[in-house]
Amino acid sequence: MARLRGVILSGFFLLLGAGGVLAQGGVQARVDPAASMLTATDTGMTLRLSLSQPVPYRLRLLPNPPRLVMEFNTLDWQGLDWPAVDGLRGFRAGHRGDGWARMVLDLGFPMLPEVVAQNVDPENGRAEVTVDLRRATLEAFETRAADEAEFVALYSDHLLHPVAQTSASVDVSRPLRIMLDPGHGGLDPGAVRDGQSEAAIVLGFAQVLREELLRQGGFEVHMTRDADLFVSLDGRLRAARDVQADLFLSLHADALPEGLATGAVVYTLSEDASDQTAEILAARHDRGDLLAGVDLSRNTDEIASVLMSVAWQDTRLRNAALADALVEGIGAAGLRLHSRPVQSGAFSVLRAPDMPSVLLELGFMSSPRDLARLQDPEWRSMMARAVADALASWRVRDSARRALLQR
């Protein structure tokens, strides 16, 4: 079988097709879904697209989150869809309106193409495009990935994000106001190992994360403490309420007295704790700021409890989505996750009834490997990027969901 093979150019831009093997006379090529396949492999994924005839195409990698973008000139997708496979978070295909068809694969973790080829059968003129993807480090992926702003300027933003078709009216222009909460501090050092305190470690990470969020743009960042100070649990929530934070992220790096645990864990408030919180908060006298825009001080405890329980119903879903986004982002960066990366518990600091709140356990100081990672500047930078990317991704999805609910 004759083979037409692509050449990878600088910036990882690829254009295939030449001479007599190209689509002739503007005839549109078609995808054969039955003969096409996307499969997981031991090292990544393999994509095979069966086409009625060869066409010019180009391929790009985009970061934040990792995506593979393929565009084909005059191609009919003809109902193409992919099953759920390891390494694939999402799939979109459509037409840009200028003769090019675009397919976007949201990758579950960074992968780089090892083989990119278009094979043409000389007997029937059919073509098969093959892309073999192999798992890679985030650094290697980002080195090969294109700048999304530059890509959009040249080729539009059509289908680049999961909500591209449904959230055109979603306004994410206002910076997302985040309250970072480095745990412990002052009289409370938290866990202590090898002369290192949890309070100091998470404060250092929070400062790195703040800089990363500001560098990426689209975030307004506040911190419950920016020094070795003690701040009460209630004081942390009041600080978030005072700045009208959109999101509360508490940072910890605990140590276990027995057993061994490693990797990052994201905690949400458990359902039982959420119900108890509504009851406890409703019983307080200074309730004017417990729900944004709702003064509960003039309501009975029973009414206040009901109002906060209603708020919890939406916040629980947003908390779960936020936890999933963080785990997804940390995993995509190739960083260590706990065997149970999403858990829940009765954390007082997560009791804001109308503000998405999660606690991120960066690692466990009782693990020598985790402790070394927590003190490694390179690891901190990678984790900060992963968290920032995850928050940006969650924000887009959350805005789209809320916009749909308001329709």
Summary of the structure (lengths in Angstrom):
residues: 407
radius of gyration: 24.6
end to end distance: 54.1
largest distance: 82.6
contacts: 1314
relative contact order: 0.12
helix: 33%
strand: 29%
